[in-house]
Amino acid sequence: MYFYAQLDENNICIGISQLSGQVEASNMVPIDNLDIDKIWRKYENGQWSVEKYEPQTTAPLTEFEQMQQQLQLMQLALDELILGGGL
């Protein structure tokens, strides 16, 4: 088996593959095993970055996500009231 980290255009790992044969591609870096911790790390000069570069979405929130955010904010406010002795 052969293991590869798939890089995007910024050399950030966006996937790990286990293949039956070798691959020669500029965006595929051979690795020792299925190390998913490499995902979102940058590969430069033969080294993996310590920090991760997770993608940021600009997609609008769904109604469910908006409700989740509002619920989290209400829970935080309630926790502050309870811990602060307001209730």
N, C-alpha and C positions, 0 to 999 in steps of 0.2 A: 504494500500500500504506500501511496505517496500523499503527503499532506501539504496543503498550500494555504497561504493567506491571500485573499483577493483584495487588491488595493483600488481605491477610487482615483480620480484625477489629481487629488491632493496628497497621494500616498498614504491615505488613512485606510486601515483595514475595515472592510465592510462585510467580510464573510470568511469562513474557514471551510476548506473542502478536503474530503478524503477521496482520492481518485485511484483507479486501478493502474494508471500509467503516468509517465512523466509528461509534463506540460512545459512548453517554451512560450511564455507570454510575458510581456513587460509588466503587466499588472498582477502577476501571480508569483509570490515569493515562497520558495520551499521552506517548510518549518518541520520540526521534529515530531510533533504530535497534534492532536485535535485540541489545541490550547485556545479555548474561546475567550480567554482573558486578553488576547491580542486585538479583539474587536474594538474599534474606535481609537486604537493607538496608531500613531504615525510612524512610518518606517523611513528612516533617513540614514544614509551612509552606513548601511548594514546594521543599524541599531533600532530598537523599538523605543518609543517615547515612554516616559513614566506617566505623563498625563494622558487623559482620554479626551477625544474630540467628538463628543456625541452631537448628532445633528440637532439643530433647532428648527422647529416647525413654525411656519407663519400661517398655517391653516386656521380658519376661524373655529372657535370652539362650538361643539354641538350643544344642543339644549341640555343634554344629560351632563356634559362636562361643566357647563355653567352652573347647573344645580349642585354638582359636587363641590365646586369652588365656594358657592354661597353657604353650603352646609358646613364646610371646613371653617369658614370665617365665623359663622355663628357659634360653632363649637369652641373656637379659640376665645371668643368674647365671653361665652358662658364659663369656660375654665378660668378666665381672669376674674370674673365676678365671684366665683366660688372660692378661689384661692386668695383673692383680695379681701374676703370677708364681706362682700357686697350682698350676699344672699343669706 
